[in-house]
Amino acid sequence: MWNRPAPLRVEKPSLQMKSVGIIGGGIGGVAAAASLHKLGIAATVYERAAELKEVGAGLMLWPNATRVLQSLGLLEQVQFPAGANTHFLVRANCGKILMNIALGDFDVPALCVRRSDLLAALLTAVPPDRIRLGHEFTHLEQTSSKVQVHFANGSTEEHDAVIGADGIRSRVREHVLGICEPVYRGYTVWRGVVTYAGSAIREGYSSETWGRGSRFGILGMGHGWFTWYATANMPRRDPPSLQQRKEELIQRLTGWHEPIPALIESAEFIMENGAFDLPPLPQWTAGRVTLLGDAAHPCTPNLGQGGGMALEDALVFAKCVAGASSLDAALQQYDSLRRHRTRHIQQRSLMMGHIGQWQNPVVVAGRRVVTSLLPAALFEHNFRRVYSYES
Ligand SMILES: Cc1cc2nc3c(=O)[nH]c(=O)nc-3n(C[C@H](O)[C@H](O)[C@H](O)COP(=O)(O)OP(=O)(O)OC[C@H]3O[C@@H](n4cnc5c(N)ncnc54)[C@H](O)[C@@H]3O)c2cc1C
């Protein structure tokens, strides 16, 4: 079990923190800026790209993540265009339902959102002049009271503290902790977004279908839109062309239940990424610099929690800074509140990936029998432990 955060004071900051620099304008970096601004602490996001944008796929936000959005006053904005999910089905590739997991009655919903909608909502909580595009972080220097941050465009900025929210291949992490290369976990993940009007998907039911060394997931994004993902065991590779991706997937998943072939066929764009993560890091913080989101604890996508963990980090970090008497104390508190929980999610996600990617026919047949016999309540209990977290 991880420590549940003790209620934190969020009134006027007692620590005289004038400014925080955040490297990376993804979900984690922008959420951190939004959380800090909400608590009255100035934060500037530096993003290397010329515009802030997220890939088109859907993102599952479980109640632990939507609770963060509620704290930021953004839940309604995100909820409107999204799809609510109440159940999760585990299916065999013939279509048989092996397990029906009720996600439970939480104070906030489980939503599948377009990543771009989530980012747009988070950006409404950050003053536009606090987002600096075209700023690629190169290195930093620390003194006892400041951090100087240098960018590839030749500019330099100074902050009281810096957060590296620059993703799984974090340059900030490399700079302050040494090189930590992400580990490829032996399978590839494809994603697509489609509309579907047939009767093979029940409203509110997301699902994951298990085959031999392959899975296919379907998540409802609301208003007739769905995001799907597929996985397959294979050596690390550079993605082939879009048409080849589609042909390969159709061939790999021939004979899988409806509407899987139709969902693949109708996808206009299919993304392909390897499944990478990192073993839990021994430390996140060096002096006045710390890490957040995928830079701190990248995990495989099996629990759909990477973005949720980044949102949790963001709010907890802001509360720690707002409530502490010194930066050291704030960073220590952030570390102690977040490390155990994110380690647990990283490890559980890795394990779920191993089990989901089993390929041996005997083992897969055994998994199917065991899954159909296990009580769903066992999984509901485990889900509840993850989703009831309050940042
Ligand atoms: C296939 C797949 C499915 C997933 N599904 C889910 C899901 O359903 N639910 C969920 O919660 N999570 C999911 N995740 C995980 C989620 O996408 C990540 O955990 C999340 O995007 C991490 O956000 P982040 O802000 O930490 O990093 P990122 O989103 O990677 O953002 C990092 C930002 O930093 C910028 N940057 C990088 N280097 C520099 C630099 N040197 N200088 C300046 N800027 C820089 C990048 O351009 C980028 O904008 C999934 C991941 C994958 C791969």
The ligand as a MOL file (V3000), in Angstrom:
LIG
                    3D

  0  0  0     0  0            999 V3000
M  V30 BEGIN CTAB
M  V30 COUNTS 53 58 0 0 0
M  V30 BEGIN ATOM
M  V30 1 C -0.0100 3.6300 -26.2950 0
M  V30 2 C -0.1980 4.4720 -25.0620 0
M  V30 3 C -1.4540 4.5480 -24.4550 0
M  V30 4 C -1.6340 5.2990 -23.2800 0
M  V30 5 N -2.8850 5.3610 -22.7110 0
M  V30 6 C -3.0440 6.0670 -21.5750 0
M  V30 7 C -4.3520 6.1750 -20.9690 0
M  V30 8 O -5.3460 5.6410 -21.4730 0
M  V30 9 N -4.4730 6.8770 -19.8110 0
M  V30 10 C -3.3950 7.5070 -19.2270 0
M  V30 11 O -3.5610 8.1490 -18.1800 0
M  V30 12 N -2.1560 7.4300 -19.7950 0
M  V30 13 C -1.9560 6.7440 -20.9430 0
M  V30 14 N -0.7250 6.7030 -21.5240 0
M  V30 15 C 0.4030 7.3900 -20.8590 0
M  V30 16 C 0.3880 8.8950 -21.1400 0
M  V30 17 O 0.3450 9.1310 -22.5350 0
M  V30 18 C 1.6540 9.5330 -20.5680 0
M  V30 19 O 1.8870 9.0350 -19.2770 0
M  V30 20 C 1.4970 11.0340 -20.5020 0
M  V30 21 O 1.3270 11.5700 -21.7970 0
M  V30 22 C 2.7410 11.6510 -19.8350 0
M  V30 23 O 2.6290 13.0450 -19.8730 0
M  V30 24 P 3.9330 13.9310 -19.6230 0
M  V30 25 O 3.4740 15.3420 -19.6780 0
M  V30 26 O 4.6610 13.4540 -18.4220 0
M  V30 27 O 4.8990 13.6170 -20.8680 0
M  V30 28 P 4.6730 13.8850 -22.4050 0
M  V30 29 O 3.2490 13.7680 -22.7770 0
M  V30 30 O 5.6470 13.0140 -23.1280 0
M  V30 31 O 5.0830 15.4120 -22.6160 0
M  V30 32 C 6.4190 15.8200 -22.5770 0
M  V30 33 C 6.5270 17.1710 -23.2810 0
M  V30 34 O 7.8600 17.6470 -23.1220 0
M  V30 35 C 8.3180 18.1770 -24.3480 0
M  V30 36 N 9.7880 18.0910 -24.3600 0
M  V30 37 C 10.5530 16.9780 -24.4540 0
M  V30 38 N 11.8530 17.2940 -24.4070 0
M  V30 39 C 11.9060 18.6480 -24.2720 0
M  V30 40 C 12.9950 19.5630 -24.1570 0
M  V30 41 N 14.2790 19.1620 -24.2030 0
M  V30 42 N 12.7040 20.8840 -24.0070 0
M  V30 43 C 11.4160 21.3150 -23.9590 0
M  V30 44 N 10.3500 20.4890 -24.0840 0
M  V30 45 C 10.6050 19.1480 -24.2300 0
M  V30 46 C 7.6500 17.2980 -25.3960 0
M  V30 47 O 7.5950 17.9430 -26.6680 0
M  V30 48 C 6.2610 17.1010 -24.7800 0
M  V30 49 O 5.3660 18.1230 -25.1540 0
M  V30 50 C -0.5270 5.9670 -22.7000 0
M  V30 51 C 0.7240 5.9010 -23.3150 0
M  V30 52 C 0.8940 5.1710 -24.4850 0
M  V30 53 C 2.2700 5.1180 -25.1270 0
M  V30 END ATOM
M  V30 BEGIN BOND
M  V30 1 1 1 2
M  V30 2 1 2 3
M  V30 3 2 2 52
M  V30 4 2 3 4
M  V30 5 1 4 5
M  V30 6 1 4 50
M  V30 7 2 5 6
M  V30 8 1 6 7
M  V30 9 1 6 13
M  V30 10 2 7 8
M  V30 11 1 7 9
M  V30 12 1 9 10
M  V30 13 2 10 11
M  V30 14 1 10 12
M  V30 15 2 12 13
M  V30 16 1 13 14
M  V30 17 1 14 15
M  V30 18 1 14 50
M  V30 19 1 15 16
M  V30 20 1 16 17
M  V30 21 1 16 18
M  V30 22 1 18 19
M  V30 23 1 18 20
M  V30 24 1 20 21
M  V30 25 1 20 22
M  V30 26 1 22 23
M  V30 27 1 23 24
M  V30 28 2 24 25
M  V30 29 1 24 26
M  V30 30 1 24 27
M  V30 31 1 27 28
M  V30 32 2 28 29
M  V30 33 1 28 30
M  V30 34 1 28 31
M  V30 35 1 31 32
M  V30 36 1 32 33
M  V30 37 1 33 34
M  V30 38 1 33 48
M  V30 39 1 34 35
M  V30 40 1 35 36
M  V30 41 1 35 46
M  V30 42 1 36 37
M  V30 43 1 36 45
M  V30 44 2 37 38
M  V30 45 1 38 39
M  V30 46 1 39 40
M  V30 47 2 39 45
M  V30 48 1 40 41
M  V30 49 2 40 42
M  V30 50 1 42 43
M  V30 51 2 43 44
M  V30 52 1 44 45
M  V30 53 1 46 47
M  V30 54 1 46 48
M  V30 55 1 48 49
M  V30 56 2 50 51
M  V30 57 1 51 52
M  V30 58 1 52 53
M  V30 END BOND
M  V30 END CTAB
M  END
